[in-house]
Amino acid sequence: MPDPWESIRLLSDPTRARILFLISRGELSVGELQEILGMRQSRISTHLALLKKSGLAHDRRDGKNSFYVLAENLPSGVQKMIEATQQATAQESQTQADQRALKRLAEKRRRKTEQHFNLVAERLGKNYCPGRSWESIGQMLFLLTPKVKIADLGAGDGTLSRLLARQAEFVYCIDNSSRMVELGRSLAKKEQIKNLEYVLGDIEKVPLPDKSVDLALLSQALHHAENPKKALAEAYRILKPGGRLLILDLRAHKFEKARELYADRWLGFNENDLHDWLEESGFIKTEVRIVTKESQEPGFETILGTAIRPTK
């Protein structure tokens, strides 16, 4: 806790008062303060060490740099003292010069960021970008999941469902593999997810009541169905009026080994066929489009289908 008398002593030094004025506007590194004040690094570091020791300044280490800022939640008396000092010196020529230099520094930071993205604009989606992954983007988008009841049809181990359950009202996981159901239940229990239920059943005969869910998912599950049209009809049946169906699956391909390697019954689907099947099932506002293509052989393409059950 800063001592009022020590704070008065520290603020009586013009250089420390200038530094405190600057770091009260936001984080600044030693190098940036050196640029603004035109002083040696050692001199600035000495003053910063005193301000930090007194509790008036806080530092944050980031790589090789330390950034300093005015400490938060200062005692009322100390805070008023700092404000009074700043008000008293606000019109001084040196303070005005510091403010202009700080403004130029902020503009320099902005231009540096802008120049970087101007250079990478054409290749941002093609090259590596630290922290920018589909996994991280997916985690962010999952937070947009509304408080609705969801049926994950052909849920597998429930990776998708467990993420959705963190935001959804309730998630039903349907899978015809007893081992998958057992695994899914175990993982949900381990992660202490209470609003998720695993149910052994087939996506062509879903063990859920009519009009019981708001959102139905078929994520890489439809190509395992004996009769995809029947699976779509079941999705329609369990959806409430106005409910949505989302499908992620493979576009039609010729990689025959998929039947043996992945137990696929269908080698993907043609976009027009899937669109027609959805409408035949009664869905409206249907849309089917290609969303990704793998660069390596066999070059699987993923299609996204979405449709709505009519309200009437």
Secondary structure, 3 states (H helix, E strand, C coil): CCCHHHHHHHHCCHHHHHHHHHHCCCCEEHHHHHHHHCCCHHHHHHHHHHHHHHCCEEEEEECCEEEEEECCCCCHHHHHHHHHHHHHHCCCHHHHHHHHHHHHHHHHHHHHHHHHHHHHCCCCCCCCCCCCCHHHHHHHHHCCCCCCEEEEECCCCCHHHHHHHCCCCEEEEEECCHHHHHHHHHHHHHCCCCCEEEEECECCECCCCCCCEEEEEEECCHHHCCCHHHHHHHHHHHEEEEEEEEEEEEECCCCCHHHHHCCCCCCCECHHHHHHHHHHCCCEEEEEEEEEECCCCCCCEEEEEEEECCCC
